[in-house]
Amino acid sequence: MAQQQQGQGQQNKQNQQSQMSGQGAQFSEQDVLQLALNETKMMASSINTFILEASDDQLRRDYMTVLGDVYSQQKQIFDMMQQKGYYSVQNASPQSISQVKNKFSGQGQQNSQQQQMQ
């Protein structure tokens, strides 16, 4: 019995060590999809910066094409996560949408009036 407990203790230590070193770590499908979604968001942000800072027109167009591809990939990942129930989004009510439209249309009018005054 003592040998059995000692053997189990050594096995538990080995399991803990392998988990601490990253060996045997298990990622769920949801974890992998969330990582992929986050990566596409960061990639889109970086490519957007490249576009804004590109001085060559052809390079800018190429980056814009790549950005469109990244947006498509992000949408596919998002749709898959939503379909599997990993990412739920609450739809805005028509009243909320109207409020936001009114808020931003008012700001647009204020900005154009300010520009005309200058």
PAFI-452713 format. One record per residue: residue number from 0; x negated, y, z negated of N, C-alpha, C in turn; residue in three letters; chain. Coordinates in nm, 2 decimals, m for minus. Layout:
REM residues N
num; n.x; n.y; n.z; ca.x; ca.y; ca.z; c.x; c.y; c.z; residu; chaine
NUM; X; Y; Z; X; Y; Z; X; Y; Z; Ala; A
...
END
This chain:
REM residues 118
num; n.x; n.y; n.z; ca.x; ca.y; ca.z; c.x; c.y; c.z; residu; chaine
0; m0.08; m0.12; 0.00; 0.00; 0.00; 0.00; m0.09; 0.12; 0.00; Met; A
1; m0.19; 0.13; m0.08; m0.28; 0.24; m0.09; m0.35; 0.26; 0.04; Ala; A
2; m0.39; 0.15; 0.11; m0.46; 0.16; 0.24; m0.36; 0.22; 0.34; Gln; A
3; m0.23; 0.18; 0.33; m0.13; 0.23; 0.43; m0.11; 0.38; 0.41; Gln; A
4; m0.11; 0.42; 0.29; m0.09; 0.57; 0.26; m0.21; 0.64; 0.31; Gln; A
5; m0.33; 0.59; 0.28; m0.45; 0.65; 0.33; m0.45; 0.67; 0.48; Gln; A
6; m0.41; 0.56; 0.55; m0.41; 0.56; 0.69; m0.31; 0.66; 0.75; Gly; A
7; m0.19; 0.68; 0.68; m0.09; 0.78; 0.72; m0.15; 0.92; 0.69; Gln; A
8; m0.22; 0.93; 0.58; m0.28; 1.06; 0.55; m0.38; 1.11; 0.66; Gly; A
9; m0.46; 1.02; 0.70; m0.56; 1.05; 0.81; m0.49; 1.08; 0.94; Gln; A
10; m0.38; 1.00; 0.97; m0.30; 1.03; 1.09; m0.24; 1.17; 1.09; Gln; A
11; m0.18; 1.20; 0.97; m0.12; 1.34; 0.95; m0.22; 1.45; 0.97; Asn; A
12; m0.34; 1.43; 0.92; m0.45; 1.53; 0.94; m0.49; 1.54; 1.08; Lys; A
13; m0.50; 1.43; 1.16; m0.53; 1.43; 1.30; m0.42; 1.51; 1.38; Gln; A
14; m0.29; 1.48; 1.34; m0.18; 1.55; 1.41; m0.18; 1.70; 1.38; Asn; A
15; m0.21; 1.73; 1.26; m0.22; 1.88; 1.23; m0.34; 1.94; 1.30; Gln; A
16; m0.45; 1.88; 1.31; m0.56; 1.93; 1.38; m0.54; 1.95; 1.53; Gln; A
17; m0.47; 1.85; 1.59; m0.44; 1.86; 1.73; m0.34; 1.97; 1.76; Ser; A
18; m0.24; 1.99; 1.67; m0.15; 2.09; 1.69; m0.21; 2.23; 1.67; Gln; A
19; m0.31; 2.24; 1.58; m0.37; 2.37; 1.55; m0.46; 2.40; 1.67; Met; A
20; m0.52; 2.30; 1.74; m0.61; 2.33; 1.85; m0.53; 2.34; 1.98; Ser; A
21; m0.40; 2.33; 1.98; m0.32; 2.35; 2.10; m0.29; 2.22; 2.17; Gly; A
22; m0.36; 2.11; 2.13; m0.33; 1.98; 2.19; m0.20; 1.93; 2.14; Gln; A
23; m0.12; 1.88; 2.23; 0.01; 1.82; 2.19; 0.12; 1.92; 2.17; Gly; A
24; 0.09; 2.05; 2.19; 0.19; 2.15; 2.18; 0.30; 2.13; 2.28; Ala; A
25; 0.42; 2.13; 2.24; 0.53; 2.11; 2.33; 0.60; 2.25; 2.35; Gln; A
26; 0.63; 2.28; 2.48; 0.71; 2.40; 2.51; 0.84; 2.35; 2.57; Phe; A
27; 0.95; 2.42; 2.52; 1.08; 2.38; 2.57; 1.09; 2.45; 2.71; Ser; A
28; 1.19; 2.40; 2.78; 1.22; 2.46; 2.91; 1.26; 2.61; 2.89; Glu; A
29; 1.33; 2.64; 2.79; 1.36; 2.78; 2.76; 1.24; 2.86; 2.74; Gln; A
30; 1.14; 2.81; 2.67; 1.01; 2.88; 2.64; 0.94; 2.91; 2.77; Asp; A
31; 0.93; 2.81; 2.86; 0.86; 2.83; 2.99; 0.93; 2.93; 3.07; Val; A
32; 1.07; 2.92; 3.08; 1.14; 3.02; 3.16; 1.13; 3.16; 3.11; Leu; A
33; 1.13; 3.17; 2.97; 1.11; 3.31; 2.91; 0.98; 3.36; 2.94; Gln; A
34; 0.87; 3.28; 2.94; 0.74; 3.32; 2.97; 0.73; 3.37; 3.12; Leu; A
35; 0.79; 3.29; 3.21; 0.79; 3.32; 3.35; 0.87; 3.45; 3.37; Ala; A
36; 0.98; 3.47; 3.31; 1.06; 3.59; 3.32; 0.97; 3.72; 3.27; Leu; A
37; 0.91; 3.70; 3.16; 0.83; 3.81; 3.11; 0.71; 3.84; 3.20; Asn; A
38; 0.65; 3.74; 3.26; 0.54; 3.76; 3.35; 0.58; 3.83; 3.48; Glu; A
39; 0.70; 3.80; 3.53; 0.75; 3.87; 3.65; 0.78; 4.01; 3.62; Thr; A
40; 0.83; 4.04; 3.50; 0.85; 4.18; 3.46; 0.72; 4.26; 3.45; Lys; A
41; 0.62; 4.20; 3.39; 0.49; 4.27; 3.38; 0.43; 4.29; 3.52; Met; A
42; 0.44; 4.18; 3.60; 0.39; 4.19; 3.74; 0.46; 4.30; 3.82; Met; A
43; 0.59; 4.31; 3.81; 0.66; 4.42; 3.88; 0.62; 4.56; 3.83; Ala; A
44; 0.60; 4.57; 3.70; 0.55; 4.70; 3.65; 0.42; 4.73; 3.71; Ser; A
45; 0.33; 4.64; 3.71; 0.19; 4.66; 3.76; 0.19; 4.70; 3.91; Ser; A
46; 0.27; 4.62; 3.98; 0.27; 4.65; 4.13; 0.34; 4.78; 4.16; Ile; A
47; 0.43; 4.82; 4.08; 0.49; 4.95; 4.09; 0.39; 5.06; 4.07; Asn; A
48; 0.30; 5.04; 3.98; 0.19; 5.14; 3.95; 0.10; 5.14; 4.07; Thr; A
49; 0.07; 5.02; 4.13; m0.02; 5.01; 4.25; 0.04; 5.09; 4.36; Phe; A
50; 0.17; 5.08; 4.38; 0.24; 5.15; 4.49; 0.23; 5.30; 4.47; Ile; A
51; 0.26; 5.34; 4.35; 0.25; 5.49; 4.32; 0.11; 5.55; 4.34; Leu; A
52; 0.01; 5.46; 4.32; m0.13; 5.51; 4.33; m0.20; 5.48; 4.46; Glu; A
53; m0.13; 5.41; 4.55; m0.20; 5.37; 4.67; m0.21; 5.49; 4.77; Ala; A
54; m0.33; 5.51; 4.82; m0.34; 5.62; 4.91; m0.33; 5.58; 5.05; Ser; A
55; m0.34; 5.45; 5.08; m0.33; 5.40; 5.22; m0.19; 5.36; 5.24; Asp; A
56; m0.13; 5.41; 5.35; 0.01; 5.38; 5.38; 0.04; 5.23; 5.40; Asp; A
57; m0.05; 5.16; 5.47; m0.03; 5.02; 5.50; m0.04; 4.94; 5.37; Gln; A
58; m0.14; 4.97; 5.28; m0.15; 4.91; 5.15; m0.02; 4.93; 5.07; Leu; A
59; 0.03; 5.05; 5.07; 0.15; 5.08; 5.00; 0.27; 5.00; 5.05; Arg; A
60; 0.28; 4.98; 5.18; 0.39; 4.90; 5.24; 0.37; 4.75; 5.20; Arg; A
61; 0.25; 4.71; 5.20; 0.22; 4.57; 5.16; 0.26; 4.54; 5.01; Asp; A
62; 0.22; 4.64; 4.93; 0.26; 4.63; 4.78; 0.41; 4.63; 4.77; Tyr; A
63; 0.48; 4.71; 4.85; 0.63; 4.71; 4.84; 0.69; 4.58; 4.88; Met; A
64; 0.63; 4.52; 4.98; 0.68; 4.38; 5.02; 0.66; 4.28; 4.91; Thr; A
65; 0.54; 4.29; 4.85; 0.51; 4.20; 4.74; 0.61; 4.22; 4.62; Val; A
66; 0.63; 4.35; 4.59; 0.72; 4.39; 4.48; 0.86; 4.33; 4.51; Leu; A
67; 0.91; 4.34; 4.63; 1.04; 4.28; 4.67; 1.04; 4.13; 4.64; Gly; A
68; 0.93; 4.06; 4.67; 0.92; 3.92; 4.64; 0.92; 3.89; 4.49; Asp; A
69; 0.85; 3.97; 4.41; 0.85; 3.96; 4.27; 0.99; 3.98; 4.21; Val; A
70; 1.06; 4.08; 4.26; 1.20; 4.10; 4.22; 1.29; 3.98; 4.25; Tyr; A
71; 1.27; 3.92; 4.36; 1.35; 3.80; 4.40; 1.32; 3.68; 4.30; Ser; A
72; 1.19; 3.67; 4.27; 1.15; 3.56; 4.18; 1.21; 3.59; 4.04; Gln; A
73; 1.21; 3.71; 4.00; 1.26; 3.75; 3.87; 1.41; 3.72; 3.86; Gln; A
74; 1.48; 3.75; 3.97; 1.62; 3.73; 3.97; 1.66; 3.58; 3.97; Lys; A
75; 1.58; 3.50; 4.04; 1.60; 3.35; 4.04; 1.58; 3.30; 3.90; Gln; A
76; 1.47; 3.34; 3.83; 1.45; 3.29; 3.69; 1.56; 3.34; 3.60; Ile; A
77; 1.60; 3.46; 3.61; 1.71; 3.52; 3.53; 1.84; 3.44; 3.55; Phe; A
78; 1.87; 3.41; 3.68; 1.99; 3.34; 3.71; 1.99; 3.20; 3.65; Asp; A
79; 1.87; 3.13; 3.66; 1.86; 3.00; 3.61; 1.88; 3.00; 3.45; Met; A
80; 1.81; 3.10; 3.39; 1.82; 3.11; 3.24; 1.97; 3.14; 3.20; Met; A
81; 2.03; 3.22; 3.28; 2.17; 3.25; 3.24; 2.26; 3.13; 3.26; Gln; A
82; 2.24; 3.06; 3.37; 2.32; 2.94; 3.40; 2.30; 2.83; 3.29; Gln; A
83; 2.18; 2.82; 3.24; 2.16; 2.72; 3.14; 2.19; 2.77; 3.00; Lys; A
84; 2.24; 2.90; 2.99; 2.28; 2.95; 2.86; 2.17; 3.00; 2.77; Gly; A
85; 2.05; 3.02; 2.83; 1.93; 3.07; 2.76; 1.93; 3.22; 2.75; Tyr; A
86; 2.01; 3.29; 2.84; 2.00; 3.44; 2.84; 2.14; 3.48; 2.87; Tyr; A
87; 2.20; 3.54; 2.77; 2.34; 3.58; 2.78; 2.34; 3.73; 2.79; Ser; A
88; 2.43; 3.78; 2.88; 2.44; 3.93; 2.90; 2.59; 3.96; 2.87; Val; A
89; 2.61; 4.07; 2.80; 2.74; 4.12; 2.77; 2.77; 4.22; 2.88; Gln; A
90; 2.88; 4.19; 2.96; 2.92; 4.29; 3.06; 2.98; 4.42; 3.00; Asn; A
91; 2.94; 4.53; 3.06; 2.99; 4.66; 3.02; 3.14; 4.67; 3.05; Ala; A
92; 3.21; 4.74; 2.96; 3.35; 4.76; 2.99; 3.36; 4.88; 3.09; Ser; A
93; 3.47; 4.88; 3.16; 3.49; 4.99; 3.26; 3.48; 5.13; 3.19; Pro; A
94; 3.53; 5.14; 3.07; 3.52; 5.27; 2.99; 3.37; 5.31; 2.97; Gln; A
95; 3.29; 5.21; 2.93; 3.15; 5.24; 2.91; 3.08; 5.28; 3.03; Ser; A
96; 3.11; 5.22; 3.14; 3.05; 5.26; 3.27; 3.09; 5.40; 3.31; Ile; A
97; 3.22; 5.43; 3.29; 3.27; 5.57; 3.32; 3.19; 5.67; 3.24; Ser; A
98; 3.17; 5.64; 3.11; 3.11; 5.73; 3.02; 2.96; 5.76; 3.07; Gln; A
99; 2.89; 5.65; 3.10; 2.76; 5.67; 3.15; 2.75; 5.75; 3.28; Val; A
100; 2.84; 5.72; 3.37; 2.85; 5.79; 3.50; 2.87; 5.94; 3.47; Lys; A
101; 2.96; 5.97; 3.39; 2.99; 6.11; 3.35; 2.87; 6.18; 3.29; Asn; A
102; 2.80; 6.11; 3.20; 2.68; 6.16; 3.14; 2.58; 6.19; 3.24; Lys; A
103; 2.55; 6.10; 3.33; 2.44; 6.12; 3.43; 2.48; 6.21; 3.54; Phe; A
104; 2.61; 6.21; 3.58; 2.65; 6.31; 3.68; 2.64; 6.45; 3.63; Ser; A
105; 2.67; 6.47; 3.50; 2.65; 6.60; 3.44; 2.51; 6.64; 3.43; Gly; A
106; 2.42; 6.55; 3.40; 2.28; 6.59; 3.40; 2.22; 6.62; 3.54; Gln; A
107; 2.27; 6.55; 3.64; 2.23; 6.58; 3.77; 2.27; 6.72; 3.82; Gly; A
108; 2.39; 6.76; 3.78; 2.44; 6.89; 3.81; 2.36; 7.00; 3.74; Gln; A
109; 2.33; 6.97; 3.61; 2.25; 7.07; 3.53; 2.11; 7.08; 3.59; Gln; A
110; 2.05; 6.97; 3.63; 1.91; 6.98; 3.69; 1.91; 7.06; 3.82; Asn; A
111; 2.01; 7.04; 3.91; 2.02; 7.11; 4.03; 2.04; 7.26; 4.01; Ser; A
112; 2.12; 7.29; 3.91; 2.15; 7.43; 3.87; 2.02; 7.50; 3.82; Gln; A
113; 1.94; 7.42; 3.74; 1.82; 7.48; 3.69; 1.72; 7.50; 3.80; Gln; A
114; 1.72; 7.41; 3.90; 1.62; 7.42; 4.01; 1.66; 7.54; 4.10; Gln; A
115; 1.79; 7.57; 4.11; 1.84; 7.68; 4.19; 1.80; 7.81; 4.12; Gln; A
116; 1.80; 7.81; 3.99; 1.77; 7.94; 3.92; 1.62; 7.97; 3.93; Met; A
117; 1.54; 7.87; 3.95; 1.39; 7.89; 3.95; 1.36; 7.94; 4.09; Gln; A
END
